[in-house]
Every structure is written in structure tokens, then in C-alpha cells.
Amino acid sequence: MNPKILILGPPGAGKGTQSARLADEFGVEHVTTGDALRANKEMDISDMDTEYDTPGEYMDRGDLVPDVVVDAMVGEALDGRDGFVLDGYPRNGDQAEALTDMTDLDVVLVLDVPEEELVGRLTGRRVCEDCGTNYHVEFNQPETEGVCDDCGGDLYQREDDDEESVRNRLSVYHDNTEPVLELYADHDGYVEIDGDQAPDEVWEDVKAAVEAEA
């Protein structure tokens, strides 16, 4: 089985965790918008009539990469793949339409988590400044407080993980990305998953959904 899976949900819902497990379980590539951007920073986009000629120029300046560029890079990442799990895209209706032109999806998973739970998950996250491993002050503590188990690096809280920033990110999700869910509601492989469970319990539901729908 080489399913083509789209996983959707708000920041903090656990998309990355479940996507990684899906990739391992079904032997497919885990494709994220960030990975696609980083892998194609030097892609020639001079024919797209954009401000810059490569995605990297937007990224280096901290500017938002235009949809048309993101669409092209995700398309490049998915091209020729028999199966994948796509995480972090589409973020709006225009990107969803572009994805429809790129590929046919087997399964659309939506992780549903209450807002206050999301706030607690994100504000409690700590990240290793050296290797990027994620921890949490309640749910996934390192053996030594403030120190990464994997590499011994210092843990820190990302600037966008303070409560004000988190609530703003969730507001942006509700405004821009939540409407995308409606576009997929009639998809034959659309499945809503209760993300307010222990990760292993979420995984059992995710795996069962893919096996049933793919």
C-alpha cells in the first residue's frame, strides 16, 4: 500500500508526530511545506513574474513566499511519488485548488483538538537550540531540566510559542485554513480524528483510518 495522505489540523494538533509515524508505517515520504521550501531554495522562479527570482530570497528576508511559488515547490516534492503524507499544506483555498490539480488524495485526515488544549501544548513546548528536538514542560520532559536528551544542547521557548503569539497563530488558522476543511468534507477518504487523546491512542485511530480508506 502506498497511500496518498493529507493531514490537516491546527498548530499543536500533533500533525508532525502522526505524519512521521505514517511515513514509517506505510513506507511513504513525509512532505512538509518547510522541507519543500528548504529543498528548493535555489529553484528558478523568474518565469513566475514574482518580486524575486528564487524562493530563498523571500526566505532570507523573512518575507512570505507567494502561493504560486509554494504551489510549484510542493508540486515538485510530490511529482512522481507513489505515496506520501503531506503536512502543512494547503493553508488556504487557493492552495487547495492547486493541490487538486497536482494529485489525487486517498485519505484526508483532520486532527480535532480543543483550543485551550492547543494553547497549553504550544506554550509548554521547548526546543533544543542545537538539534531542534521538541520537548514539553508537562508531557515530554527531558531527563535533566533544560537540557536535551539527544545532544546535551540547551532548551528554549520559541518566541512564537508565548501565549499571545499562539493565540494569534490559532486565529490565523481559523480564518485562513479552517475553511479548507469544508472543501474536503465530501472527499470519500475524509476522516476526523479525536486529537485530544494520548499520542498512541491518536495513532491507533489514524492508522485504522488510513487502512480503511486507502
C-alpha positions as CSV (number, residue, x, y, z in Angstrom):
1,M,0.0,0.0,0.0
2,N,1.3,3.4,-1.0
3,P,-1.4,5.8,0.2
4,K,-1.5,9.5,-0.7
5,I,-2.4,11.1,2.6
6,L,-3.2,14.7,3.5
7,I,-3.2,15.5,7.3
8,L,-4.8,18.7,8.4
9,G,-5.3,20.4,11.8
10,P,-4.4,23.5,13.8
11,P,-0.9,24.3,15.2
12,G,-0.2,22.0,18.1
13,A,-2.6,19.2,17.0
14,G,0.2,16.7,16.5
15,K,0.4,16.6,12.7
16,G,4.1,16.3,12.7
17,T,4.2,13.4,15.2
18,Q,1.5,11.4,13.4
19,S,2.9,12.2,9.9
20,A,6.2,10.7,10.9
21,R,4.6,7.6,12.2
22,L,2.5,7.3,9.0
23,A,5.6,7.7,6.8
24,D,7.4,4.9,8.8
25,E,4.3,2.6,8.8
26,F,3.4,2.8,5.2
27,G,6.8,3.4,3.7
28,V,5.9,6.8,2.1
29,E,7.6,10.2,2.1
30,H,6.7,12.8,4.8
31,V,6.4,16.0,2.8
32,T,6.1,19.3,4.6
33,T,5.9,22.9,3.3
34,G,9.1,23.8,5.2
35,D,11.0,20.8,3.8
36,A,9.8,21.7,0.3
37,L,10.9,25.3,0.7
38,R,14.3,24.4,2.1
39,A,15.0,21.8,-0.6
40,N,14.1,24.2,-3.4
41,K,15.5,27.5,-2.1
42,E,17.5,28.0,-5.3
43,M,14.7,27.0,-7.7
44,D,14.4,29.3,-10.7
45,I,11.1,31.1,-10.5
46,S,12.0,34.0,-12.8
47,D,9.2,33.0,-15.1
48,M,6.5,33.5,-12.4
49,D,6.6,37.3,-12.5
50,T,7.4,37.4,-8.8
51,E,9.5,40.0,-6.9
52,Y,12.5,37.7,-6.5
53,D,13.9,35.0,-8.8
54,T,14.3,32.3,-6.1
55,P,12.3,31.2,-3.1
56,G,15.4,31.6,-1.0
57,E,15.4,35.3,-1.5
58,Y,12.0,35.5,0.2
59,M,13.1,33.2,3.0
60,D,16.3,35.1,3.6
61,R,14.4,38.3,4.0
62,G,11.8,36.8,6.2
63,D,9.1,37.6,3.7
64,L,6.1,35.4,3.0
65,V,6.7,33.2,0.0
66,P,3.8,33.7,-2.6
67,D,1.3,31.0,-3.0
68,V,2.3,30.4,-6.7
69,V,5.8,29.7,-5.5
70,V,4.8,27.4,-2.7
71,D,2.5,25.5,-5.0
72,A,5.3,24.9,-7.5
73,M,7.6,23.6,-4.8
74,V,5.1,21.3,-3.3
75,G,4.3,20.1,-6.8
76,E,8.0,19.3,-7.3
77,A,8.1,17.5,-4.0
78,L,5.1,15.3,-4.9
79,D,5.9,14.7,-8.5
80,G,6.4,11.0,-9.3
81,R,5.7,9.8,-5.8
82,D,3.6,6.7,-5.5
83,G,2.6,7.7,-1.9
84,F,3.2,10.4,0.6
85,V,1.9,12.1,3.7
86,L,1.5,15.8,3.2
87,D,1.7,18.1,6.3
88,G,1.4,21.9,6.4
89,Y,-0.2,22.4,3.0
90,P,-2.7,23.6,1.8
91,R,-3.1,26.6,4.1
92,N,-5.8,28.3,2.1
93,G,-8.4,27.7,-0.6
94,D,-6.2,28.7,-3.5
95,Q,-3.5,26.2,-2.4
96,A,-6.2,23.5,-2.0
97,E,-7.3,24.1,-5.6
98,A,-3.7,23.9,-6.7
99,L,-3.2,20.6,-4.8
100,T,-6.3,19.2,-6.6
101,D,-4.5,19.8,-9.9
102,M,-1.3,18.1,-8.7
103,T,-2.5,14.8,-7.4
104,D,-5.5,12.6,-6.3
105,L,-5.6,12.0,-2.5
106,D,-6.6,8.7,-1.0
107,V,-7.1,9.9,2.6
108,V,-7.7,13.3,4.2
109,L,-7.2,13.2,8.0
110,V,-8.3,16.1,10.2
111,L,-7.0,16.2,13.8
112,D,-9.5,17.9,16.1
113,V,-8.2,19.3,19.4
114,P,-9.9,21.9,21.7
115,E,-8.5,25.4,21.6
116,E,-7.3,25.6,25.2
117,E,-5.6,22.3,24.9
118,L,-3.7,23.6,21.9
119,V,-2.6,26.7,23.8
120,G,-1.3,24.5,26.6
121,R,0.6,22.3,24.2
122,L,2.2,25.1,22.3
123,T,3.1,27.4,25.2
124,G,4.7,24.5,27.0
125,R,6.9,23.4,24.1
126,R,10.6,23.7,24.5
127,V,13.1,23.2,21.6
128,C,16.8,22.2,21.6
129,E,18.8,25.1,20.2
130,D,21.4,22.7,18.7
131,C,19.4,19.8,17.2
132,G,15.8,21.0,17.2
133,T,14.3,18.2,19.2
134,N,11.0,19.2,20.8
135,Y,10.1,18.7,24.5
136,H,7.2,19.8,26.7
137,V,7.2,21.1,30.2
138,E,4.4,18.6,31.1
139,F,4.0,15.9,28.6
140,N,7.5,15.2,27.3
141,Q,10.1,16.4,29.8
142,P,13.9,15.8,29.3
143,E,15.8,13.8,31.9
144,T,17.5,16.9,33.0
145,E,15.5,20.1,33.1
146,G,16.5,22.5,30.3
147,V,18.9,20.0,28.7
148,C,18.4,18.0,25.5
149,D,18.5,14.2,26.0
150,D,19.8,13.7,22.5
151,C,22.7,16.1,22.2
152,G,23.0,18.0,25.5
153,G,22.0,21.3,24.0
154,D,20.1,24.0,25.9
155,L,16.3,24.0,25.6
156,Y,14.5,27.3,24.9
157,Q,11.0,28.6,24.3
158,R,10.4,29.9,20.7
159,E,9.3,33.5,20.5
160,D,6.1,32.4,18.7
161,D,5.3,30.0,21.5
162,D,4.3,32.7,24.0
163,E,0.5,32.8,24.7
164,E,-0.2,36.0,22.7
165,S,1.6,34.6,19.6
166,V,0.0,31.2,20.0
167,R,-3.5,32.7,20.1
168,N,-2.7,34.8,17.1
169,R,-1.5,31.8,15.1
170,L,-4.7,29.9,16.0
171,S,-6.7,32.9,14.9
172,V,-4.9,32.9,11.5
173,Y,-5.6,29.2,11.2
174,H,-9.3,29.7,11.9
175,D,-9.6,32.5,9.4
176,N,-7.4,31.0,6.6
177,T,-7.0,27.3,6.9
178,E,-10.2,26.1,8.7
179,P,-12.3,26.9,5.6
180,V,-10.1,24.4,3.7
181,L,-11.7,21.6,5.8
182,E,-15.1,22.3,4.2
183,L,-13.5,21.9,0.7
184,Y,-12.5,18.3,1.6
185,A,-15.6,17.4,3.7
186,D,-17.2,15.5,0.7
187,H,-13.9,13.6,-0.1
188,D,-14.5,9.8,0.1
189,G,-11.4,9.5,2.3
190,Y,-12.2,12.3,4.7
191,V,-11.9,11.3,8.4
192,E,-12.0,13.4,11.5
193,I,-9.7,12.1,14.3
194,D,-10.0,13.0,18.0
195,G,-6.7,14.6,18.6
196,D,-7.4,15.2,22.3
197,Q,-6.1,11.8,23.3
198,A,-2.7,10.3,24.2
199,P,-0.4,10.2,21.1
200,D,-0.6,6.4,20.9
201,E,-4.4,6.4,21.0
202,V,-4.5,9.1,18.3
203,W,-2.1,6.9,16.3
204,E,-4.4,3.9,16.5
205,D,-7.2,5.9,15.1
206,V,-5.0,7.5,12.4
207,K,-3.6,4.1,11.3
208,A,-7.1,2.5,11.3
209,A,-8.5,5.3,9.2
210,V,-5.7,5.0,6.5
211,E,-6.1,1.2,6.4
212,A,-9.8,1.6,5.9
213,E,-9.8,4.4,3.3
214,A,-6.6,3.9,1.3
